[in-house]
């Protein structure tokens, strides 16, 4: 699968407490409720964002325990008197993010709102920025764009004294535009951009996002090309930053050309990106996937995707050597690349080998929550004659949320394939029932 869809450079990355994907750890022995409570209260010893991040990663690995922590933490919080809440800011933020990871949005909101309240009492602008960003992202994940708009407006009404809240205000402006666009208010979103204090190259990228949401794909491409031109005259960036941002704009353009079915244009840009940045696994993966998905250059596609997996392994090893990830995470291959390899092998009718990679891709509990991977796996099962497995897999695929408009189109196709497979199964069952009678 293609690694990503249209996206502008997120300002929020600088604000911290982002949870990277982690490999699942071996489950811990069963512990008592009292021990769960002890672990919860121990979260109050977290005094820095770095420590909170590390504990969050650790707890997220054991999902059953994390679920118990969230449930008991929520009860302890609800049962306590307003001035006697059991958890401090960092502990509450960790519990909120654990709850959000479990899609327990109601509990996540309770903890994030408490964090916001607590930060205000502490008069800590940095903590307030963390809490307010978490609330924005929570509403965004729920696709509650009216709530995102309201929360962004609240951030913009604040009077920042430091960099944390000022940076969050830039992020809030971005999300305000995006949420307005996602709400179907295209002209309002475009008019908003004209009034914002963003640099020209960044404004063009925002307009591109708005146009894509409105299904004005060529206009979105034009804005990304304008963004690249504007970067040439940008004085506030180094040459290295300009190069990185231009590559990002080019890469986003490839997704748009795929939307327009202009595969040659998308491939041309990806080939250029591979030459410019040969160590980046994203570009060979996407070029290989785009070609094979459109039944083009199948053998060359396989070579490119296998190259992407090699580069990915090399990148993970470097991160491990630099102690930026742990040994478990370093072993975990990227599900998008595994899906691509499985799909190209499917195209080559090597179904047995294809299933092996598609199953590995589907086992990634963080990255495999995507309809495309499961659709590919179901197609493979059907080709192997296992209609029951295909039906089961397509049924699961339809439970995942759409991440992009491309997913919405795939959902229609998956629904049609599922109905067809079920109808065929019923047709095959009828003669058997007749013979039995």
C-alpha positions in Angstrom: 0.0 0.0 0.0 1.1 3.6 -0.5 2.7 4.8 2.7 0.6 7.9 3.3 -2.0 10.3 1.9 -2.0 14.0 1.6 -0.6 15.6 4.6 1.2 18.9 5.5 4.1 19.1 7.9 2.6 18.8 11.3 3.7 21.6 13.7 2.5 19.5 16.6 5.5 17.1 16.3 7.5 19.6 18.3 5.2 19.5 21.2 6.0 16.0 22.4 4.2 13.1 24.0 3.7 11.4 20.7 3.4 7.6 21.1 5.5 5.7 18.5 4.4 2.3 17.4 5.7 -0.5 19.6 5.8 -4.2 19.2 3.6 -6.1 21.6 5.4 -7.5 24.7 4.8 -10.8 26.3 1.8 -10.5 28.7 2.6 -10.0 32.3 1.4 -12.4 35.0 -2.1 -11.7 36.3 -2.0 -9.1 39.1 -4.5 -8.2 41.7 -6.7 -5.0 41.7 -4.6 -3.7 44.6 -1.4 -4.1 42.5 -3.1 -2.3 39.7 -4.0 0.5 42.0 -0.4 0.6 43.2 0.9 0.9 39.7 -1.6 3.7 39.0 -0.5 5.8 42.0 3.1 5.2 41.0 2.4 7.2 37.8 2.4 10.3 40.1 6.2 9.9 40.4 6.5 10.9 36.7 7.9 14.4 36.8 9.0 15.0 33.2 7.4 14.6 29.7 10.3 12.3 28.8 9.6 10.0 31.7 5.9 10.1 30.9 6.6 9.1 27.3 8.7 6.2 28.4 6.1 4.9 30.8 3.4 5.3 28.2 5.3 3.2 25.7 6.0 0.5 28.4 2.3 0.3 29.5 0.9 0.3 26.0 2.8 -3.0 25.3 0.6 -5.0 27.7 -2.9 -4.3 26.4 -4.9 -6.3 29.0 -3.0 -4.5 31.8 -3.4 -1.1 30.1 -7.2 -1.7 29.9 -7.4 -2.5 33.6 -5.3 0.6 34.4 -7.6 2.8 32.4 -10.8 1.3 33.9 -9.6 1.5 37.5 -8.0 4.9 37.0 -11.3 6.3 35.7 -13.1 4.9 38.7 -10.6 6.3 41.1 -10.9 9.7 39.4 -14.7 9.7 39.4 -15.0 8.5 43.0 -12.6 11.2 44.4 -13.8 14.6 45.6 -13.0 17.5 43.3 -10.0 18.7 45.4 -8.8 15.2 46.1 -8.2 13.8 42.7 -5.8 10.9 42.9 -3.6 11.6 39.8 -1.2 14.5 39.0 -0.9 16.0 35.6 1.6 13.6 34.0 -0.2 10.6 35.4 -3.5 11.9 34.1 -2.0 12.6 30.6 -0.6 9.1 30.4 -4.0 7.6 31.4 -5.7 9.8 28.9 -3.5 8.6 26.1 -3.8 5.0 27.1 -7.6 5.4 27.0 -7.4 7.1 23.6 -5.3 4.2 22.3 -8.1 1.9 23.4 -10.7 4.2 21.6 -12.2 4.8 25.0 -12.8 8.4 24.0 -15.1 9.3 26.9 -12.5 8.4 29.5 -9.7 10.1 27.5 -11.7 13.3 27.4 -12.2 13.2 31.2 -8.5 12.9 31.9 -7.5 15.5 29.3 -10.0 18.0 30.6 -8.7 17.4 34.1 -5.1 18.0 32.7 -6.3 21.3 31.2 -7.9 22.3 34.5 -4.8 21.2 36.6 -2.4 23.1 34.2 -4.4 26.3 34.6 -4.3 26.0 38.4 -0.5 25.3 38.3 -0.2 28.3 35.9 2.0 26.1 33.6 1.8 27.1 30.0 3.8 24.1 28.8 1.4 21.7 30.6 -1.6 23.6 29.3 -0.3 23.3 25.7 0.0 19.5 26.1 -3.5 19.2 27.5 -5.1 21.5 24.9 -3.4 19.7 22.0 -4.5 16.3 23.3 -8.1 17.6 23.4 -7.8 18.9 19.8 -6.4 15.6 18.6 -9.0 13.5 20.4 -11.8 15.4 18.7 -10.0 15.1 15.4 -9.7 11.3 15.8 -13.4 11.1 16.5 -14.1 13.2 13.3 -16.0 15.7 15.5 -14.8 18.7 13.5 -17.2 21.2 15.2 -15.5 20.2 18.5 -12.1 20.7 16.9 -13.0 24.1 15.7 -14.3 25.1 19.1 -11.1 23.8 20.8 -8.9 25.6 18.3 -10.7 28.8 18.9 -10.2 28.4 22.6 -6.4 28.0 22.0 -6.3 31.0 19.8 -8.0 33.2 22.5 -5.2 32.5 24.9 -2.4 35.0 25.5 0.9 33.0 25.2 4.0 34.0 27.1 6.3 31.1 25.9 7.0 29.0 22.8 4.8 26.0 23.8 1.5 27.8 23.6 2.6 29.9 20.7 3.5 26.8 18.8 0.2 25.2 19.7 -1.6 28.3 18.3 0.1 27.7 14.9 -1.1 24.1 15.1 -4.6 25.2 16.1 -4.7 27.5 13.0 -3.8 24.6 10.8 -6.5 22.3 12.4 -9.0 25.1 12.2 -8.6 25.4 8.5 -8.6 21.6 8.0 -11.7 21.1 10.2 -13.5 23.8 8.3 -12.6 22.1 5.1 -13.6 18.6 6.4 -17.0 20.2 7.4 -17.6 20.9 3.7 -17.1 24.7 4.1 -14.5 25.0 1.3 -14.8 28.7 0.5 -14.8 29.6 4.2 -11.6 27.6 4.7 -9.9 29.2 1.7 -10.9 32.7 2.8 -9.5 31.8 6.3 -6.1 31.0 4.8 -5.8 34.4 3.1 -6.1 36.0 6.5 -3.6 33.8 8.4 0.0 34.8 9.2 1.5 31.7 7.5 4.3 32.0 4.9 3.4 31.7 1.3 4.7 28.1 0.8 2.8 26.9 3.8 -0.4 28.6 2.8 -0.3 26.9 -0.5 0.0 23.5 1.2 -3.0 24.3 3.3 -5.0 25.4 0.2 -4.0 22.1 -1.4 -5.5 20.2 1.5 -8.7 22.2 1.3 -9.0 21.6 -2.5 -8.4 17.9 -2.1 -11.2 17.7 0.5 -13.5 19.4 -2.0 -12.5 16.8 -4.7 -10.7 19.6 -6.7 -7.6 17.5 -7.3 -6.0 19.5 -10.1 -6.3 22.7 -8.0 -4.7 20.8 -5.1 -1.8 19.8 -7.4 -1.4 23.4 -8.6 -1.1 24.6 -5.1 1.6 22.1 -4.2 3.6 23.2 -7.3 3.1 26.8 -6.1 4.4 25.8 -2.7 7.6 24.5 -4.2 8.1 27.7 -6.2 7.6 29.8 -3.0 10.2 27.8 -1.2 12.8 29.0 -3.6 12.4 32.6 -2.3 11.9 31.6 1.4 14.5 33.4 3.5 13.7 31.9 6.9 14.8 28.3 6.0 18.1 26.6 5.4 18.8 24.9 2.1 18.4 21.5 3.8 15.0 22.5 5.1 13.9 23.8 1.7 15.0 20.5 0.1 13.1 18.4 2.7 9.9 20.5 2.3 10.1 20.4 -1.5 10.4 16.6 -1.4 7.4 16.5 0.9 5.3 18.6 -1.5 6.4 16.4 -4.5 5.5 13.3 -2.6 2.0 14.6 -1.7 1.6 15.4 -5.4 2.1 11.7 -6.3 -0.9 10.8 -4.2 -3.0 13.4 -6.1 -1.9 12.1 -9.5 -2.8 8.6 -8.4 -6.3 9.9 -7.5 -6.5 11.3 -11.0 -5.3 7.9 -12.4 -2.3 9.7 -14.0 0.0 6.9 -13.0 2.8 7.9 -15.4 3.0 11.4 -13.7 3.0 9.9 -10.2 5.7 7.4 -11.2 7.9 10.0 -12.8 7.9 12.1 -9.6 8.6 9.0 -7.4 11.5 8.0 -9.6 13.0 11.4 -9.1 12.5 11.2 -5.4 14.3 7.8 -5.3 17.3 9.4 -7.1 17.3 12.4 -4.7 16.9 10.4 -1.5 18.0 6.8 -2.2 18.0 5.8 1.5 14.3 6.5 2.0 12.2 3.3 1.8 8.9 5.2 1.3 9.6 6.1 -2.3 10.5 2.7 -3.8 7.7 1.1 -1.8 5.2 3.5 -3.2 6.4 3.4 -6.8 6.4 -0.5 -6.7 2.9 -0.5 -5.2 1.5 2.1 -7.7 2.8 0.1 -10.6 1.7 -3.3 -9.4 -1.7 -2.0 -8.3 -2.2 -0.8 -11.9 -0.8 -4.0 -13.4 2.3 -2.3 -14.6 6.0 -3.5 -14.5 5.2 -6.3 -12.0 8.7 -7.7 -11.8 10.3 -4.3 -11.4 7.6 -3.5 -8.7 8.7 -6.5 -6.7 12.3 -5.5 -6.8 11.4 -2.0 -5.6 9.3 -3.2 -2.7 11.9 -5.7 -1.6 14.4 -2.8 -1.7 12.1 -0.7 0.5 12.0 -3.5 3.1 15.8 -3.7 3.0 16.1 0.1 3.5 13.5 -0.1 6.3 15.5 -2.7 8.1 18.6 -0.6 7.8 16.8 2.4 9.1 15.5 0.5 12.1 19.0 -0.9 12.9 20.4 2.6 12.9 17.6 3.8 15.3 18.4 0.9 17.5 22.1 1.6 17.5 21.3 5.2 18.3 19.1 4.0 21.2 16.0 5.7 19.8 14.0 2.5 19.7 14.1 -0.7 21.6 15.1 -4.2 20.3 11.4 -5.3 20.0 10.5 -2.3 17.9 13.6 -2.8 15.7 12.4 -6.2 14.7 9.0 -5.0 13.5 8.8 -4.6 9.8 6.6 -1.8 8.4 3.1 -3.1 7.6 2.6 -0.9 4.5 5.7 -2.4 2.9 4.7 -5.9 3.8 1.3 -5.3 2.3 2.9 -4.0 -0.9 5.0 -7.2 -1.2 2.0 -9.4 -0.5 0.0 -7.5 -3.1 2.7 -7.8 -5.9 3.0 -11.5 -5.1 -0.8 -11.8 -5.5 -0.5 -10.1 -8.9 2.1 -12.7 -9.8 -0.4 -15.4 -8.6 2.0 -16.6 -5.9 -0.9 -16.7 -3.4 0.8 -18.9 -0.8 3.7 -16.6 -0.5 1.5 -13.5 -0.7 -0.6 -14.6 2.3 2.5 -15.0 4.4 3.4 -11.3 4.0 -0.2 -10.0 4.2 -0.8 -11.9 7.4 2.4 -10.4 8.9 1.2 -6.9 7.8 -2.3 -7.6 9.4 -0.7 -8.5 12.7 0.5 -5.0 13.4 -2.1 -3.8 15.8 -1.2 -0.2 15.4 -0.6 0.2 11.7 -2.8 -2.6 10.3 -6.1 -1.0 11.3 -6.7 -0.2 7.6 -9.3 -1.6 5.2 -6.8 -1.9 2.3 -4.5 -4.5 4.0 -7.5 -6.7 4.9 -9.0 -6.3 1.5 -5.8 -7.5 -0.1 -5.7 -10.5 2.3 -9.3 -11.4 1.5 -8.7 -11.2 -2.2 -5.8 -13.7 -1.7 -7.9 -16.1 0.2 -10.6 -16.0 -2.4 -8.0 -16.7 -5.2 -6.9 -19.7 -3.2 -10.5 -21.0 -3.1 -11.1 -20.3 0.6 -14.3 -18.3 0.3 -15.1 -18.6 4.0 -11.8 -17.0 5.0 -12.3 -14.3 2.4 -15.8 -13.5 3.8 -14.4 -13.4 7.4 -11.6 -11.1 6.4 -13.8 -8.7 4.3 -16.2 -8.6 7.3 -13.3 -7.5 9.5 -12.1 -5.0 6.9 -15.4 -3.1 7.0 -15.0 -2.6 10.7 -12.1 -0.2 10.3 -12.6 3.5 10.0 -11.9 5.3 6.7 -8.7 7.3 6.9 -9.0 8.9 3.5 -11.6 9.4 0.7 -9.7 6.6 -1.1 -10.8 4.3 1.7 -14.4 5.3 1.3 -14.3 4.2 -2.3 -12.6 0.9 -1.3 -15.3 0.4 1.3 -17.9 0.3 -1.5 -15.9 -2.2 -3.5 -15.3 -4.4 -0.4 -19.0 -4.4 0.4 -19.8 -5.5 -3.1 -17.2 -8.3 -3.1 -18.5 -9.5 0.3 -22.1 -9.6 -0.9 -21.0 -11.5 -4.0 -19.0 -14.0 -2.0 -21.9 -14.6 0.4 -24.3 -15.1 -2.5 -22.0 -17.6 -4.1 -21.7 -19.5 -0.8 -25.5 -19.7 -0.5 -25.8 -20.9 -4.1 -23.3 -23.7 -3.5 -25.1 -24.7 -0.3 -28.5 -25.3 -1.9 -27.6 -28.4 -4.0 -26.0 -30.0 -1.0 -29.1 -29.4 1.1 -31.3 -30.9 -1.7 -29.1 -34.0 -1.9 -29.3 -34.5 1.8 -33.1 -34.4 1.7 
